[in-house]
Amino acid sequence: MTTTRLAEKYNLPVPRYTSYPTAPFWKEGPDLSAWERDVTGRFAAVNRGQGISLYVHLPFCESLCIYCGCNKKITTNHRVEEEYLQVLFREWDSYT
């Protein structure tokens, strides 16, 4: 198959899986107590045997990546990050 035919074949909109479940399936989230119960319960269930994986998105970039679909703020002013990080740390502390 030629490069042109391949490009035509795959040049179509498809879902991006930057989150799971994907955005079309999002509904109203749980209240805070239910969220804390679910997170701590899941952590307790899998951490000891399997460990956990955690992704924390920091949305401050100095330049735009051509592939990025994440929420972001393009800036070279790193002072704007401080408030965001303080809130992130407060939330993290609420789980410990």
C-alpha positions, 0 to 999 in steps of 0.5 A, a space after each residue: 500500500 502506498 504512503 498516500 493510500 495509508 494516509 488516506 486510510 488512517 486520516 480520520 477522527 478517532 477518540 484519544 485516550 488521555 483519560 479513562 473512562 473517556 470524557 463522553 462517559 463522565 457523569 457527576 462525580 462522587 461526593 468528597 466522602 465517597 471519593 476518599 473512601 473509594 481512593 483509600 479502599 483501592 489503595 489498600 487493596 492493591 498497594 501492598 501486593 501490586 504497588 500503584 501507579 499515579 499520574 499527576 499532570 502539571 499543566 504549565 509548559 514553556 512551549 506547546 507540544 504538537 501532540 498535546 491534548 491535555 489541559 495546559 497553560 503555556 507560560 515562561 512565568 514559573 511563579 504561576 505554578 506556586 498556587 497550583 502546587 500548594 493546592 495540589 499538596 493540600 489535596 495530597 495531604 487529605 489522603 494521608 
